[in-house]
Amino acid sequence: MKKVTVIGAGGQMGQWFAKYFADKGFEVTGFDSENKIPGKGIIQSDSLVGAILKADYVVLCTPTRRTPEIIRLIAKEMKRGTYLIEISSEKSKVVSSLSKMPAKINPICIHPMFGPGVKTIKGQNIISVPIKDAKKELTVTKSLFEGANFVTIDAVEHDKKIAVILGLTHLMNLVFANIISKDEKMLLTEKMSGTTFRVQKTLAESIMTESPELIETIIANPEIRRVAEELWKDIGRLLTAVQESKTEEVVNYIKDCQERLAKHTDINESYKKLTKMVKVVEK
């Protein structure tokens, strides 16, 4: 029986991976210095190094900032030929630590693009960042996570894309959630609200179920500066134009945006999807 150790097994993603591997018939050991590890059939370890000595696979579900240091601590202690899998949401520093590991250990650098609420891996996106042997690393990843969709991209490009995919969405929704959280008459607001607000509120609230540390890491991605500054600048520009009654400028901004979107998306289809989503939610 293959042995897998999950470091950070008490966190949300740690729990998900521990259960996932247990359900696949692996012997799962969990270690967590911060949280209690729930879940049946998971061997609990009291020591970080003790947890990884016999493992065939070690999965790091640790805070991104601490991951490079944990890699340094455990890589030399792991068995020859074993796999160290890390799942952090920002890759530049982690990649450098994975590249410096002893040659006897195989690095696997992935970013699962789903949260701990998903019931199945089928159809979920996993980003794979090559470290030493792109082909071998992807083959192993595919065998561990059968049924997922894989995208291979280097660390620099990963961090740039994630700045928009996660950074911008988290930043906007965090501020939106903060503003609505101060609404003293929320019940009235909800009674008055239409589709757009309900969907936005649900999205913002669901993002707020993530740990403050994870959200902070996501918006601290240095690559987010570029897109966040554009957001900041454009909001300022639109507000100024509106105040100065520059209707045409605002209308042109919107038209340009619609035209660019239309090259890649059918926005009418998107509206239909939104209506379907709301129907499902409001049942």
N, C-alpha and C positions, 0 to 999 in steps of 0.2 A: 504493500500500500504506500502510495506516494505521500510524503509529509510536507505540509505547508504551514508556515508560521506567519501570522498577521501581527505586525507591530502597530499598535494604536487600535487594537481590536475592540476597545470600548467606545470609540468614536462612531459617528453615523456611518461613514463609508467602511470603517474597519468592521463593524458589525455585519454590514452587507456582504463584504468579501468573505468573512469567516463563515457565514451561513451558505454563501454560494459554493465555496469549496467543500464544506461539510456535505451539502446535498449532492455533490458530484462524487462523493466517496473518498475524499482525501482525509488523512488524519490531520486535524487542524489544532495547532497550538496558538494561543493568544497571549500577547503581552501588552500591558498598558500601564504607564506610570501615573496617568492622570485620572482615568475613569474606570468604573467597575465594568467587568466584561460579562454581558448577559449571554444567553444562548445555550442550548443543550449540546452535549457531546463535544464541547470545546475544551481542550486541555489548557489549564491556566498556568502560566509560568511566572515566577516571582523575579526572574532576572532576565535582562535583555540578552546578554550573551548566552545564557543557558537556553533561552528559547530558540536560538538559531543554530546551535551546534549540529543538530541532526537533521535539519530541514533540507528538503530538495529544492523548495521554493520559499523565498521570504518576500512578503508583500508589505511595503511601507505605506501605511495609511496615517502618516504623521504630518504635523503642521509643516508647510512648505519651508518656513525659515529654519526649522530644525533638521530637515531631511539631509542636507549635505553632511552635517556633523554626525548624524546617525549612520550614514553610509560609511564614513571613515571609521567609526567605532566597530562596526560589525563585519565589514568586508573581509578583513584578514582572518577572522575567526570562522568564517563559513567553510563548509566542505568544498573540496575541489569539484568543479563541474556543475555546481549548483547555480540557481538563478536568483538574482536580486531584482525584484519588480518594484518600480516606484510610480506613484500615480498623481504627483503634485500638479497644481494648476499653473505654475510658472516654471519654465524649464531651464533658463540660461545658467543659473548657478548649479543646479542639480546635475546637469549634463557634464559640467566640468568635474564634479566629484565622481560620477559614474565612470568617466573616461580614465580616471586615475586609479581605479580599483585594481587589485592584483589580477593578473591574466587568468588565474584559475577560476575566477567567478564570471558568470555571464550576466551582463546588464540587460534589463528590459525596462525601457522608459515609455510609459503610456499615460494618456490622459483620458479617463473614461468621461464621456460627455453626457453623463446621466447622474441623477441624484440617488440617495438611498431609498427612495420611494418606489423605484421600478421593481416589478415582480419578476421580469425575465430579461435576460441579456439579448434575446432575439431582436434583431433590427436596431439595436442601440449603436451609437457611434463611439468608436474608440480611436483616439489619435495615437499613432506610434511614431516616436522620435528615435531615429537610428543612432546608435552609439558606436559599436565596433563593427558588427556584421549585420547590416540592415536585413538581409534576406533571412538569415537564421533567426534573428530576433522576432521578425514578423511571423515566421512559421510557428515558433513556439507560442507566441501570443495568440495566434489563430487557433492553435490546438487547445489552449486553456479556455478561450472564450468563444466557443463555437456558436455561430449564428449571429454574431455581432457584425457591424460594418466597420471596415478599417480604412483610415486615411493616414498616409505616411508623409511627414513634413519635418523639416529640420527645426532645431530649437528656436532660432532667431525668428523664422517665419511663424512658428507656433505662437510665440509670445505676442507678435504683432497682430495676428488674427484674433487671439484670445482677448486682446485689449478691447476689441469691438464686441465679440461674441459674449464674453462674460463681463468685462470691465465696464463698458458703456451701459449695458443693461442693468448691472448691479448699481452703478452710480446713480442712474436716473430713478430707478425704483426705490433705492434707499432714501433719496431725498423726497420722493413722492410719498413714501410710507411715513416719513418723519412729519411731513406737512399734515397728512390726513389724521395722524395719530393725535394731533393737538385739537382736532375738531370736537368741540363740546356737544355738538348736536348731530352726532353720527347717524342716529336712527332716522332723523329727518332727512339728512343727506342721502341715505340709502333709499328711503321711500321715493325721493325725487329723481333718483339716478336712472340713467338709461344704460344701454348695452356697453358703451365704451368705458364708462366709469367702472362698471361692475367687473369687467374683464381686467382692466388696469389694476383695480384694487386687489383682485384675487391674485394676480401675478406678483404685485408688490408684497403682499402678505406672505405668499409662499416662499419668496426669496428671503424674507425675514425669518424663516424657520432655520436657516443656516446659522452656524456659529459665528459670533461677531469676529472671531479670529480669521475664519475663512473669508468672510466678506472683506475684511481689512486687507488680507493678502491679495485678493482679486483686484481691488481698486488701487493697490499699491504697485501693480505691474508698471514699470517705468514707461512701457510702450503706450500706456493709456493717456499720457500727457497730450500727445498729438490730437487724438480724437476728442478728449475732454475739453481741450482749449478751443477746438472748433465748435463744440456744443455751446460752451460759455459765450464765445464771440457771436454765434448766430442768434442765440436767445437775446443777447444785448441789442444786436442789430435789428431784430424783428420788433422788439419792444419800443425801440427808439422810432422806427419807421411808423409804427401804429400811433404812437403819441404825436408824431408830427404830421399825421394824416397822409402819409405817403402810401396811399392805397395800392398804387400801381406797383411799387417796389415789392410789397408783400405778395401781391397776386403773382408777379413774375417769379418770385422765389418758389412759390407753391407749384406753379406750372412747370418750372425747370425740374423740380423734384419729381413730379408726376411723370414727366417725359423720360427722365433717367430710369425711374423704376420700371416703366413700361417695357424697357429693353430686355429685362430679365424676368419680369413677373406679370401675371395677369391680376391687376389689383381688384378687379370685380370678383374674381374667384376667391381672393383673400377675404373679401367682405362676406361672401357666401359661407366660407369656412368659419368666420367669426360667429355668424348667426347660428350655425350648427353647434359650435362649441358652447354657446350660451344655452341652447336648447338642452344639451346634455347636462350641463351644470345645474340648470334650474328645475330639472325633473323632481 
